[in-house]
Amino acid sequence: MIGWLLGLAAWQQALVGTLFTWGMTALGAALVFFFKNINRNVLNLMLGFASGVMIAASFWSLLDPAIAAAEENGSIPWLVVSLGFGLGGLFLYIADKTIPHMHFGPNKEKEGLPSHLKRTILLVFSITLHNIPEGLAVGVAFGAASEAANPAVAVLAAISVSLGIGIQNFPEGAAVSIPLRQEGLSRTKSFLYGQASGLVEPIAAVIGALLLTSVEPLLPYALSFAAGAMIYVVVEELIPEAQATTDSKHHFGVFGAMTGFIIMMILDVALG
């Protein structure tokens, strides 16, 4: 498997990696054929899990390599990484304020420019928005592997990113499709919309990998940019929604975040 991946171009590796993450989103979305409702505590657990995975991936898979790449380039590591990280958050902030979407919390809060789109489409856009940095993270990880001194080891690290994001995409797919079913859509439409929310990941991954391999000095900026975008999503959306509950029991989101962080940390340390 590793030998086959090493024979591919970076953008092709990124495409393969995100086809897996998209497939995991589709598998999670398929749960709508078996369940019509989702317990709020289970949803909080899922959202917390996604948060933990993204936080761990942001450091071990993105920021740590970005610091190392900046040092190799003779740049000031803290300056380069801080700039890239901040730009990633700013990019998601602008997208958040312009692209119409609706959060999955109890209040179904709308954000972005005013629109007459259906609630179901706004809900799908919400997940699609934070799948952009996930796809970008996979793309820049494989792009960085193509420039590494030991490509085999670097590809293993990129695979760990794909695995981690794919694992958290499974509950995320269910967290899209089942609420859509509750909105009144058929099971088939809920599934189709749910899996479609992951389609943006292969697109973002290919763009990230192509950009990185075309302009090598962008490596530390691209890695930290992806990290900043992911952390923005975690802090602005996932954690608040994982804490959303009608009672004082917030620990399900916390347990999910701790579990996701541990699993992603193990993947990064074991494969990276």
Helices and strands as residue ranges (DSSP letters): H 2-6, H 10-29, G 30-33, H 40-56, I 57-63, H 64-72, H 77-98, E 101-102, E 110-111, H 119-146, H 151-182, H 187-196, H 200-214, G 216-218, H 219-233, I 234-238, H 239-242, H 251-271
